[in-house]
Amino acid sequence: MATDNEEEEAVNAPLMRDGDGRAYLDDSQESDVTSSNIFIWALTFAAAISGLLFGYDTGVISSTLVSIGADLSRPLSTLDKSLITSCTSLFALVASPVTGILADRLGRKTVIVVADVLFVIGALCQALTTNVPGMIAGRSIVGLAIGSASLVVPLYISELSPSALRGRLVTLNILFITLGQVVAYTIGWIISRKVHGWRWMVGIGAAPAFVQFGLLIFMPETPRWLVKNGNTLLARAVLRKVYGGSSLLAEEVLGAIEREMSEEQAAGKLSNPLTPGTGSQTWFDRIQSALSELFQIGGNRRALTIACLLQGLQQLCGFNSLMYFSATIFSLIGFSSPTLTSLSIAVTNLVCTVIALLIIDRVGRRRILLCSVPVMIGGLILCSISYIFLGIPPTQDQVVTIVSSSPSFWAILILVAMVIYVCGYAIGIGNIAWQQSELFPLSVRSLGSGLATATNWGSNFIVGLTFLPMMEYISPPWTFFTYVVICALGWACAWRIYPETKGLGLEEVRDLLMHGWGVKESLRRL
């Protein structure tokens, strides 16, 4: 709740007026007078349950693939495992851009409800299926849910959050994703050895969705969406709760939102899709105009290039191959409890994500990225060398005949190499790629972020589909060396075009990219 002193400071704060006489606070004043309260933290935790589901469903497949056996009418082939894994990313890729449109037309909260329904249907479909096509269908439905949640939940949190808390509250969703992966590996370790235990593993994924569905009854729509769609009265009520009951702050922030809407409408960059008389042709014209602005203006085009580079590197570096197939890898190289061993990967990811959130605004995005990618490369090289000395044959049938009762020195070294690699990933590119929205100006921020997110899921699909075939046909050492080359190329591109944005306002980032990549200029400001 806001304290009496904070109320007094807000009363004494000088008001600014727009052209219509509406009062508003600028961002710095809002930051000075806002504080956390139970309401906004409760909303954030409730919304971030989608992040938990996201992480759980991407992590649980690792334990599932080594536990299914012949339960789906036959043993899984390499192609079966690749399709079961990659279909999730493919359908997330399909869902992401559609979700952006639905979130504007139906509301952020409504889309979260739709995602919860899809999470439940996908989990039950996987748990009850008796064949591979049914499993692929279930994973595809989960992919639609993940693609929707990955876009709308950060948007929901950011539009509800006071500016002073926005960064921490949005990044809490990332922590929930990594926490979901840890929970998935823990549950997999506990029940993966039970008969048909994998069915319980995938079915449990429906439980958090039911919980969030119940909490959504008490969760409001975001004030920005409400104002955009003409429901100012309800937006005012939500803002009063967000700002601890302060009517003054609620009115001032509401005035700022209305002023921003008016400015964007006057500039022709924003229109209400639900306004009477606005047909599909008008909506199509707006999309076409935004695309032209994104690709024809140099600064916007450079922002999109950087965002897509970071999102592509985040996936093509091979990280999700560890999340999807780590249990498979550890079972092949001799670990008696591959799911428990995989838990070390998920815990490392969680701990290093916390570290990243603590240092990203102090050290800077560019510096962390350029320092962490070489750590990833070192882990991949060590992993590749260890595989050479481990001497695993190229086909899985032969692998089974050489697995011993305890892992060898080189198998343990592979585990160490993967932990090193995950440390570099979680501290660097795993978080930095999601800072993409700060690169775009407001008029193309949603569209640019959507295309960059689509790059992420498209790259994820490629990795999920190709990893096991690469391991089988070109050998594990060459598979990991391929990721080394991708990381090295990504590092070189980031060094050349990715400026440091630490401490810069959104308008300053826009100005930085207006006439070039802005790398040297950004470094001079430090």
C-alpha positions in Angstrom: 0.0 0.0 0.0 1.1 3.6 -0.6 2.2 5.4 2.6 0.9 8.8 3.8 4.2 10.3 2.9 4.0 9.0 -0.7 0.4 10.4 -1.0 1.7 13.8 0.2 4.6 13.7 -2.3 2.1 12.9 -5.1 -0.1 15.8 -4.1 2.8 18.2 -4.1 4.3 16.8 -7.4 3.9 19.3 -10.2 1.2 18.3 -12.7 1.8 18.3 -16.4 -1.1 18.9 -18.8 -1.7 17.7 -22.3 -3.4 19.7 -25.1 -6.9 18.8 -23.8 -6.1 19.8 -20.3 -5.7 16.2 -18.9 -3.3 15.9 -16.0 -0.5 13.4 -16.0 2.8 12.5 -14.4 5.9 11.9 -16.4 7.7 8.6 -16.0 10.3 9.9 -13.5 7.6 11.3 -11.2 5.6 8.1 -11.4 8.7 6.1 -10.4 9.3 8.3 -7.4 5.8 7.9 -6.0 5.0 4.3 -6.6 5.7 1.3 -4.4 4.9 -2.3 -4.3 1.7 -3.7 -2.9 0.1 -7.1 -2.4 -2.4 -6.6 -5.3 0.2 -6.1 -8.0 2.5 -8.9 -6.8 -0.5 -11.2 -6.5 -1.5 -10.4 -10.1 2.1 -11.0 -11.3 2.4 -14.4 -9.6 -1.0 -15.4 -10.9 -0.1 -14.4 -14.5 3.3 -16.0 -14.2 1.7 -19.4 -13.7 1.7 -19.5 -17.5 5.5 -19.2 -17.4 5.5 -22.2 -15.0 3.4 -24.1 -17.5 5.7 -23.0 -20.3 8.8 -24.3 -18.4 7.1 -27.5 -17.2 5.9 -28.5 -20.7 9.3 -27.9 -22.3 11.2 -29.7 -19.5 8.9 -32.7 -19.0 9.5 -34.0 -22.5 13.0 -34.9 -21.6 12.0 -37.4 -19.0 9.0 -38.6 -21.0 11.1 -39.6 -24.1 13.2 -42.0 -22.0 10.2 -43.4 -20.1 7.6 -44.2 -22.8 9.2 -47.4 -24.0 6.7 -49.3 -26.1 3.6 -47.7 -24.5 2.7 -46.0 -27.8 2.2 -49.3 -29.6 5.9 -49.5 -30.5 9.3 -48.3 -29.4 10.0 -44.7 -30.4 12.3 -44.2 -33.3 14.6 -41.2 -33.8 12.1 -39.6 -36.1 9.3 -40.2 -33.6 11.2 -38.4 -30.9 12.1 -35.5 -33.2 8.5 -35.0 -34.3 7.1 -35.3 -30.8 9.6 -32.6 -29.7 9.6 -30.2 -32.7 5.9 -30.1 -33.2 5.5 -28.1 -30.0 7.9 -25.4 -31.4 6.2 -25.4 -34.8 2.7 -24.7 -33.3 4.1 -22.1 -30.9 5.5 -20.4 -34.0 2.0 -20.5 -35.6 0.4 -19.2 -32.4 2.7 -16.3 -31.6 1.6 -13.8 -34.4 -2.0 -14.8 -34.1 -2.0 -14.2 -30.4 -0.8 -10.6 -31.0 -3.9 -9.9 -33.0 -6.3 -11.7 -30.6 -4.8 -9.9 -27.6 -5.7 -6.5 -29.2 -9.2 -7.6 -30.2 -10.3 -9.8 -27.2 -8.0 -8.6 -24.4 -4.9 -9.9 -22.7 -6.8 -11.7 -19.9 -9.1 -13.5 -22.4 -6.1 -14.8 -24.3 -4.6 -16.2 -21.1 -7.9 -18.0 -20.5 -7.6 -19.5 -24.0 -4.0 -20.6 -23.3 -5.1 -22.3 -20.1 -7.8 -24.3 -21.9 -5.2 -25.4 -24.5 -2.7 -26.4 -21.8 -5.4 -28.6 -20.2 -6.5 -30.2 -23.5 -2.9 -30.8 -24.6 -1.9 -32.4 -21.2 -4.9 -34.7 -21.2 -4.4 -35.7 -24.8 -0.8 -36.7 -24.1 -1.7 -38.6 -20.9 -4.5 -40.6 -22.6 -3.1 -41.3 -26.0 -2.1 -44.8 -27.1 -0.2 -44.1 -30.3 2.5 -41.7 -31.7 0.1 -39.5 -33.7 -1.9 -38.9 -30.6 1.2 -37.9 -28.7 2.2 -35.5 -31.5 -1.3 -34.0 -31.5 -1.1 -33.4 -27.7 2.3 -31.8 -28.0 1.0 -29.6 -30.8 -1.9 -28.3 -28.7 0.5 -27.6 -25.9 2.6 -25.7 -28.5 -0.3 -23.5 -29.3 -0.7 -22.8 -25.6 3.0 -22.1 -25.1 3.2 -19.8 -28.1 0.2 -17.8 -26.8 1.5 -17.6 -23.2 5.0 -16.6 -24.2 3.7 -13.5 -25.9 0.7 -12.4 -23.9 1.9 -12.9 -20.3 4.8 -10.4 -20.4 2.5 -8.0 -22.2 -0.2 -8.4 -19.4 2.4 -7.9 -16.6 4.1 -4.9 -18.2 0.8 -3.1 -18.8 -0.4 -3.6 -15.2 2.9 -2.8 -13.5 4.0 0.6 -12.2 7.1 1.8 -14.0 9.4 1.5 -11.0 8.5 -2.3 -10.8 8.0 -3.2 -14.4 11.4 -4.7 -15.0 11.4 -6.9 -12.0 7.9 -8.0 -12.5 8.3 -8.9 -16.1 11.5 -10.9 -15.5 9.8 -12.8 -12.8 8.0 -14.6 -15.6 11.4 -15.9 -16.8 12.2 -17.2 -13.3 8.9 -19.1 -13.4 9.8 -20.7 -16.7 13.1 -22.0 -15.3 11.3 -23.1 -12.1 8.8 -25.0 -14.2 11.7 -26.9 -15.8 13.2 -27.8 -12.4 9.7 -29.0 -11.3 9.4 -31.1 -14.4 12.8 -32.8 -13.9 12.0 -33.4 -10.2 8.7 -35.0 -10.9 10.3 -37.0 -13.8 12.9 -38.3 -11.4 10.3 -39.3 -8.8 7.8 -41.2 -11.1 9.6 -41.9 -14.4 10.5 -45.5 -13.2 6.9 -46.3 -12.3 4.8 -48.3 -14.8 3.2 -45.7 -17.2 4.6 -43.0 -15.0 5.2 -40.8 -18.0 1.4 -40.5 -18.4 1.2 -38.9 -14.9 4.2 -36.6 -15.8 2.5 -35.1 -18.8 -1.0 -35.1 -17.2 0.1 -33.2 -14.1 0.7 -30.3 -16.5 -3.0 -29.6 -16.5 -3.1 -28.8 -12.7 -1.5 -25.4 -12.8 -3.7 -24.4 -15.7 -6.8 -25.2 -13.6 -5.4 -23.1 -10.7 -4.7 -20.1 -13.0 -8.1 -20.5 -14.6 -9.7 -20.0 -11.1 -7.5 -17.1 -10.3 -8.4 -15.3 -13.6 -11.9 -14.7 -12.2 -10.3 -12.2 -9.8 -7.7 -10.8 -12.3 -8.6 -7.6 -14.1 -7.9 -6.6 -17.7 -5.0 -4.2 -18.2 -5.8 -0.5 -17.9 -4.2 0.3 -21.3 -6.5 -2.2 -23.1 -9.5 -1.0 -21.2 -8.8 2.7 -22.1 -8.1 1.7 -25.7 -11.5 0.1 -25.9 -13.5 2.9 -24.2 -13.9 1.4 -20.7 -12.3 4.3 -18.7 -14.3 3.7 -15.6 -13.1 0.2 -15.1 -9.5 1.2 -16.0 -9.7 3.9 -13.2 -10.7 1.3 -10.7 -7.9 -1.1 -11.7 -5.3 1.7 -11.4 -6.5 2.6 -7.9 -5.7 -0.9 -6.8 -2.4 -0.9 -8.6 -1.3 2.3 -6.9 -2.4 1.2 -3.4 -5.8 3.0 -3.3 -4.4 6.4 -4.4 -7.1 8.1 -6.5 -4.7 11.0 -7.4 -2.1 8.6 -8.8 -4.8 6.7 -10.6 -6.2 9.8 -12.3 -2.7 11.0 -13.3 -1.6 7.7 -14.8 -5.0 7.4 -16.5 -4.5 10.9 -18.0 -1.1 9.8 -19.3 -2.5 6.7 -20.9 -5.3 8.7 -22.6 -2.8 11.3 -23.8 -0.6 8.5 -25.3 -3.6 7.0 -27.0 -4.6 10.4 -28.4 -1.1 11.1 -29.7 -0.8 7.8 -31.5 -4.3 8.1 -33.0 -3.5 11.6 -34.2 -0.3 10.3 -35.8 -2.2 7.5 -37.5 -0.3 4.8 -35.8 -3.0 3.5 -33.6 -6.7 2.8 -34.1 -9.3 0.9 -32.1 -10.0 -2.4 -33.8 -13.4 -2.6 -32.1 -14.5 0.9 -33.1 -17.8 0.7 -35.1 -17.2 1.1 -38.8 -13.7 -0.3 -38.6 -13.7 -3.2 -41.1 -11.2 -5.8 -42.0 -9.8 -3.8 -44.8 -9.0 -0.9 -42.4 -7.3 -3.4 -40.1 -5.4 -4.9 -43.0 -4.3 -1.4 -44.1 -2.9 -0.7 -40.6 -0.9 -3.9 -40.6 0.4 -3.1 -44.1 1.4 0.4 -42.9 3.1 -0.9 -39.9 5.1 -3.4 -41.9 6.2 -0.7 -44.3 7.3 1.5 -41.4 9.2 -1.4 -39.9 11.1 -2.4 -43.0 11.5 0.9 -44.8 12.8 3.1 -41.9 16.5 2.4 -41.3 16.3 2.6 -37.5 13.4 0.2 -37.3 15.0 -2.2 -39.7 18.2 -2.2 -37.7 16.3 -2.9 -34.5 14.5 -5.8 -36.1 17.9 -7.2 -37.4 19.4 -7.1 -33.9 16.3 -8.6 -32.2 16.1 -11.5 -34.7 19.8 -12.1 -34.4 19.5 -12.4 -30.6 16.4 -14.6 -30.8 17.9 -16.8 -33.5 21.2 -17.2 -31.6 19.3 -18.1 -28.4 17.8 -21.2 -30.1 20.3 -22.1 -32.8 23.1 -22.4 -30.2 21.4 -25.7 -29.2 20.3 -25.0 -25.7 16.9 -26.5 -26.0 18.4 -29.7 -27.3 19.6 -30.1 -23.8 16.2 -29.3 -22.3 14.4 -31.7 -24.6 16.9 -34.5 -24.9 19.2 -34.3 -21.8 17.8 -37.4 -20.2 18.2 -39.2 -23.6 21.8 -38.1 -23.8 22.7 -39.1 -20.2 21.0 -42.5 -20.6 23.2 -43.2 -23.7 26.5 -42.3 -22.0 26.0 -44.5 -19.0 24.1 -42.6 -16.2 21.9 -45.0 -14.3 19.4 -42.2 -13.4 19.4 -39.9 -16.4 16.4 -37.9 -15.3 18.0 -37.1 -11.9 21.2 -36.1 -13.8 19.2 -33.8 -16.1 17.9 -32.1 -13.0 21.4 -30.6 -12.5 21.0 -28.9 -15.9 17.6 -27.3 -14.9 18.9 -26.2 -11.5 21.9 -24.6 -13.1 19.6 -22.8 -15.5 17.5 -21.5 -12.6 20.4 -20.3 -10.4 22.2 -18.5 -13.2 18.9 -16.9 -14.4 18.7 -15.3 -10.9 22.3 -14.1 -11.2 21.5 -12.6 -14.6 18.5 -10.7 -13.2 20.7 -9.2 -10.5 23.5 -8.0 -12.8 21.9 -7.2 -16.1 21.2 -3.5 -15.3 24.6 -3.0 -13.6 26.9 -4.7 -16.1 25.0 -4.1 -19.3 23.4 -6.3 -22.0 26.2 -6.1 -24.6 29.0 -6.8 -22.1 27.3 -9.8 -20.5 26.5 -11.2 -24.0 30.1 -10.9 -25.3 31.5 -12.4 -22.1 29.1 -15.3 -21.8 29.1 -16.6 -25.3 32.8 -17.7 -25.1 31.8 -19.6 -21.9 29.2 -21.4 -23.9 31.7 -22.1 -26.7 34.2 -23.6 -24.1 31.5 -25.9 -22.7 30.5 -27.1 -26.2 34.2 -27.8 -27.2 34.8 -29.7 -24.0 31.6 -31.7 -24.6 32.7 -32.5 -28.2 36.2 -33.6 -27.1 34.7 -35.8 -24.3 32.4 -37.5 -26.8 35.4 -38.4 -28.9 37.2 -40.2 -26.1 34.0 -41.7 -24.8 33.8 -43.7 -28.0 30.1 -44.0 -28.5 29.1 -45.8 -31.8 27.0 -43.9 -34.3 23.7 -45.8 -33.8 21.5 -46.1 -30.7 21.3 -49.9 -31.0 25.0 -50.2 -30.5 25.0 -47.7 -27.7 22.8 -49.9 -25.6 25.3 -52.7 -25.7 28.2 -50.6 -24.3 26.4 -48.7 -21.5 28.0 -49.7 -18.2 26.6 -49.7 -14.7 28.4 -46.5 -13.8 29.4 -43.5 -15.9 33.0 -43.2 -17.0 35.3 -40.2 -16.5 34.4 -38.9 -19.9 30.7 -39.2 -19.3 31.1 -37.1 -16.1 33.1 -34.6 -18.0 30.2 -34.3 -20.5 28.0 -33.4 -17.6 30.4 -30.8 -16.4 30.7 -29.4 -19.9 26.9 -29.1 -20.2 26.7 -27.3 -16.8 29.4 -24.8 -18.0 27.5 -24.3 -21.2 24.2 -23.7 -19.4 25.8 -21.2 -17.0 27.0 -19.1 -20.0 23.6 -19.4 -21.7 21.4 -18.5 -18.6 23.5 -15.5 -17.6 23.7 -14.2 -21.2 21.7 -14.9 -24.3 18.9 -16.8 -22.4 17.8 -13.5 -20.8 19.2 -10.8 -23.1 17.3 -11.9 -26.2 14.0 -11.1 -24.4 15.1 -7.5 -23.9 14.0 -7.1 -27.5 11.1 -4.6 -27.0 13.5 -1.9 -25.8 15.0 -1.8 -29.3 11.7 -0.8 -31.1 9.9 2.6 -31.1 6.3 2.4 -29.8 4.6 2.5 -33.3 6.2 -0.8 -34.4 7.1 -2.3 -31.0 4.4 -5.0 -31.0 4.9 -6.0 -34.6 8.7 -6.0 -34.4 8.7 -8.1 -31.1 6.2 -10.5 -32.7 8.5 -11.1 -35.7 11.5 -11.6 -33.4 9.5 -14.0 -31.3 8.6 -15.9 -34.4 12.3 -16.2 -35.2 12.8 -17.7 -31.8 10.2 -20.4 -32.2 11.2 -21.1 -35.8 14.8 -21.7 -34.7 13.5 -23.8 -31.8 11.6 -26.0 -34.3 14.8 -26.5 -36.4 16.9 -27.5 -33.4 14.2 -29.9 -32.0 13.8 -31.5 -35.4 17.5 -31.9 -36.3 19.3 -32.6 -33.0 18.8 -36.4 -32.7 19.3 -37.1 -36.5 22.5 -35.0 -36.3 23.7 -37.0 -33.3 23.0 -40.2 -35.1 24.3 -39.4 -38.6 27.1 -36.9 -38.2 28.1 -38.1 -34.7 27.9 -36.3 -31.3 31.3 -34.5 -31.6 30.4 -32.9 -34.9 26.9 -32.0 -33.7 28.3 -30.0 -30.7 31.0 -28.5 -32.9 28.2 -27.2 -35.2 26.8 -25.3 -32.3 30.3 -24.0 -31.6 30.4 -22.5 -35.1 26.9 -20.9 -34.7 27.9 -19.4 -31.3 31.1 -18.0 -32.8 29.3 -16.4 -35.8 26.6 -15.0 -33.5 29.2 -13.5 -31.2 30.9 -11.8 -34.1 27.6 -10.4 -35.4 26.7 -9.1 -31.9 30.1 -7.5 -31.5 29.6 -5.7 -34.8 25.9 -4.5 -34.5 24.6 -4.8 -31.0 24.9 -1.5 -29.0 24.9 -1.2 -25.3 21.5 -0.1 -24.1 22.2 0.0 -20.3 20.8 3.1 -18.7 19.2 4.4 -21.9 15.6 5.5 -22.2 13.4 4.1 -25.0 13.7 7.3 -27.0 17.5 7.3 -26.6 17.7 3.7 -27.9 15.6 4.8 -30.9 17.9 7.7 -31.6 20.9 5.4 -31.2 19.8 3.3 -34.1 18.4 6.1 -36.3 21.6 6.7 -38.3 23.6 3.5 -37.8 24.1 0.6 -35.5 25.3 3.0 -32.7 27.8 0.6 -31.1 30.7 3.1 -30.8 28.3 5.9 -29.6 26.8 3.6 -27.0 30.2 2.6 -25.6 31.3 6.3 -25.4 28.3 7.0 -23.1 29.5 4.4 -20.5 
